[in-house]
């Protein structure tokens, strides 16, 4: 069973994504801050990370940069899951190494489809 780490400071979104992914057969771990997410990447060794951009403290772009610079985490596929749909944010995420970008609100089928795409 593939393990997915969801990092987002919105509890409702964490709950929604967890329910959707678990229903699709994935093990889900959640973190409500970038710092907690960074710790869980090392503790849990997820197969994929879903990462919000706008979070207090360390934002998602900075966490993405840190993960891609980390030899233990750089090969984990990361999908940005955010309400920032401007092209500058999308290109920045791509430049920093994100595999894909989903804009909130999102369709659950689209989310599951992208997760499956990067876990095969």
N, C-alpha and C positions, 0 to 999 in steps of 0.2 A: 504494500500500500504506500503510495507516494505521500510525502509529508510537505505541507505548504505552510509557510509562515506569512501571516497577514499583519502588516504594521500600519496602524491608523489610530489617530487620537479620538475618533468618533466611535463611542461604544455601540451605538445602534448599527453602524455600518459593519463593525467587527462581527456583531451577532448575525446580521443578515448574510454576510459573505461566508461565515462559518457554517450556517445552516445549509446554504446552497452547495458549498463544496463537500460537506460531509454527506449530503444526500447523493452526490455524484460519486461517492466512494473514496474520498480523500481524508487523510488525517490532517487536522488543522490546529495550528498553534497560533496564538495571537499575542501581539504586543501593542501597548497603547502609547508608546513613545519611541523615538529613534534609539535612545540609549538602551531601553529594554529590548528592542529589536536586535541591536548589535550583539547584546549578550545572548539572546536566544539563537541567533545564527550560529554562534560558537558552541552552545550547549546542545542544540537540537539537530544541527546539520540538515536543514531542510533541503528538499529537492527543488523548490521554487519559492520565490518571495513575491508577494504583492505588497507594494509600497506606496503610501500616500505622499504627496509633495508637501502640502501645507500642514506643518506640525510645529508646536512650540519648541523652542530650543534648537536642536539640530534639525534642519528641514530635510525633506526626502532627497533632494538633489545632493546635499552634503553626505547623507548616509549612503546613497548610491555610489558616490565617489569613493568613500571609505571602504565599502564592500568590494568594489572592483580593484582597489589597491591592495586588498588583503589576500595573500596567497592561499589562505584556507577557504575563502569565500568567492573569489573572483570568477569561478566557473558556474556559480549558481545563477540560473536564469532569473532575472528580475523584471516584473511587469509593473509599471507605474499605474496606480489606480487613483485618479484625482479629478477634481472639478476644474482644474486649469487646462482649458482646451486651446490656448493660444499657440500659434506655431512656434514661437520662441521657446516655450516650455517643452514642447514636443521634441524639437531639435536638440535642446540642451540635454534632455533625458537620453536621447539616442547617442549623442556625443559622449556622454558619461558611461554608456554601456548597457542601458536598459534594452531588453529584448522587444518590448512592446509598450503600448500606452492606451489605457482605457479611461474614458471620460465619464465622470459621474453626472447624472444618474446613468447607470449602465443596464444593459439587458443581461439577465443571468445566463442565457444561452451563449451570448458572446463571451462572457467571462469564462465559462466552462470550456468553450471551444478554444480559447487562447491558452488556457491552462493545459489542456490536452495536447495542443500543438507543441508546447515546449517541454512536456514531460515524456514524449515518445522518443 
